Amino acid sequence: MIQRIQTIFLLLAGIAFAVSAVMSDMLWTEVLLGCLALLSLGNIFLFRKRPTQATLCTAAMALAIVYYIILAVQQPMLVWPMALPMVAVIFLFLARNRIVKDEKLVRSLDRIR
């Protein structure tokens, strides 16, 4: 589980979401970012279900983008804790790419057998 690079990416995304949630000053952002942190960290333990992992990464990225859209309407000025979810989105994107790559590798090895 820890040997996979996507585990590290998911862990870093969860940490970035959690730090951003702690530094947030609005309740709805704390709840949303906390849920995204739990989703990213919980996604690590689904290592046997790679398609589910990829879907959850995509869902977390979509929720983080919705967070930025809502935040842009409410508060147009960015401060550095608001940039952490974008870093987490990048980590989620990298993790999703590696998960899909692993799934393709497993499927190709299944064809050889």
C-alpha positions in Angstrom: 0.0 0.0 0.0 2.7 2.5 0.9 4.9 1.4 -1.9 2.6 3.0 -4.4 3.3 6.6 -5.3 -0.4 7.4 -5.5 -0.6 6.7 -1.7 1.9 9.5 -1.1 0.0 11.8 -3.4 -3.3 11.0 -1.6 -1.7 11.5 1.8 -0.3 14.9 0.7 -3.7 16.0 -0.7 -5.4 15.0 2.6 -2.8 16.9 4.6 -3.2 20.0 2.4 -7.0 19.9 2.7 -6.8 19.4 6.5 -4.4 22.3 7.0 -6.6 24.5 4.8 -9.7 23.5 6.9 -7.9 24.3 10.1 -6.9 27.7 8.8 -10.3 28.6 7.4 -12.4 31.2 9.0 -15.8 30.2 7.6 -17.8 27.2 8.9 -18.9 25.9 5.5 -15.3 25.9 4.2 -14.1 24.0 7.3 -16.8 21.4 6.8 -16.2 21.0 3.0 -12.4 20.9 3.3 -12.6 18.5 6.3 -14.8 16.2 4.2 -12.4 16.4 1.3 -9.5 15.6 3.6 -11.3 12.6 5.0 -12.2 11.5 1.4 -8.6 11.8 0.3 -7.2 9.9 3.3 -9.9 7.3 3.2 -9.2 6.8 -0.4 -5.8 5.4 0.5 -7.4 2.3 2.0 -9.3 1.4 -1.2 -6.1 0.2 -2.8 -7.7 -3.0 -4.0 -10.5 -1.2 -5.8 -8.6 1.0 -8.3 -11.6 2.1 -10.4 -13.4 3.3 -7.2 -10.2 5.1 -6.2 -10.1 6.9 -9.5 -13.7 7.9 -9.3 -13.3 9.2 -5.7 -10.3 11.2 -6.8 -12.3 12.8 -9.6 -15.2 13.5 -7.2 -12.8 15.2 -4.8 -11.3 17.3 -7.5 -14.7 18.4 -8.7 -15.7 19.3 -5.1 -12.6 21.3 -4.7 -13.3 23.2 -7.9 -16.8 23.9 -6.7 -15.2 25.2 -3.5 -13.2 27.7 -5.6 -16.2 28.8 -7.6 -18.2 29.5 -4.5 -15.2 31.2 -2.8 -14.6 33.4 -5.8 -18.2 34.7 -5.5 -18.0 35.4 -1.8 -14.4 36.5 -1.3 -12.5 37.7 -4.4 -9.2 38.2 -2.6 -7.1 35.1 -2.1 -4.8 34.5 0.9 -2.3 31.7 1.1 -4.4 29.1 3.0 -6.9 29.3 0.2 -4.2 28.2 -2.3 -3.7 24.9 -0.4 -6.8 23.2 -1.9 -5.4 23.9 -5.4 -2.2 22.2 -4.4 -4.3 19.3 -3.1 -6.2 19.2 -6.5 -2.8 18.8 -8.2 -1.9 15.9 -5.9 -5.3 14.3 -6.6 -4.7 14.7 -10.3 -1.3 13.0 -10.1 -2.7 10.2 -7.9 -5.6 9.6 -10.3 -3.2 9.4 -13.2 -1.1 6.8 -11.4 -4.2 4.8 -10.3 -5.3 4.6 -13.9 -1.8 3.6 -15.0 -1.8 0.8 -12.4 -5.2 -0.4 -13.5 -4.1 -0.5 -17.1 -1.0 -2.5 -16.1 -3.1 -5.0 -14.1 -5.5 -5.5 -17.0 -2.6 -6.0 -19.4 -1.1 -8.6 -17.1 -4.5 -10.4 -16.9 -4.6 -10.7 -20.7 -1.2 -12.4 -20.7 -2.4 -15.1 -18.3 
